Amino acid sequence: CINGVLSRTQKPSRLKVRAKGASLAQLSPRLPGLAYKSSAELSVVADTLNIDKLQANFGASDLNGSLQLSRQLQRRKPVALKARLNSSLLDLQPFQAAQGGAAKTKAGGKSRTPGKNKRYVFSDEKLPLDLLAAIDADATVRIVKVLGQQGPLHEVALDAKLQGGDLTAQLGFLGPLRGRSANTISLATSGSLPLLDVLIQGRDLRLNL
């Protein structure tokens, strides 16, 4: 359901969007069969798209916050993304199960063995690091509880910035037994060689790996 006004002038366009369904799998076979509903208020001003009052529920999970996407084509600047997202519960287990089932179906239920001619475990293809320069991002994510195959995580906090192909991120959380982890990731791709710096700190942390 979409209600609002689309402007053909310099005035902003404003829309209210709502969607719901019985199963996410109807949108894509890679998604689990969870009932969903979502709503948001959209506004378009010049080259900027604002998504405010975003609320999404799928199964027992919830997500709310705001997004801003802008691009200045005349100045040839990268796409700028700003995200502020919050969740009281994010259950990833149905998505992990759906992805695992799709992989088995695609492989015909048979496990593949690595080819003898492969030199490395990973592919020889270069990582698409140049794509990082195509977007500038500023994201803040707060999740009270995350459910996954490695067990529950609590008080997940992610602060990430991507600018000029360089990424910096801080990720902190409490483990299943309330152990704490604080991590910093830095990936610089603007120089002649990409540089990756990862600092992982933990205390009383046990993960079901």
Salt bridges, closest charged atoms under 4 A:
GLU41 OE2 - LYS53 NZ 3.70
ASP138 OD2 - ARG84 NH2 3.45
GLU155 OE2 - ARG178 NH2 3.93
ASP159 OD2 - ARG142 NH2 3.06
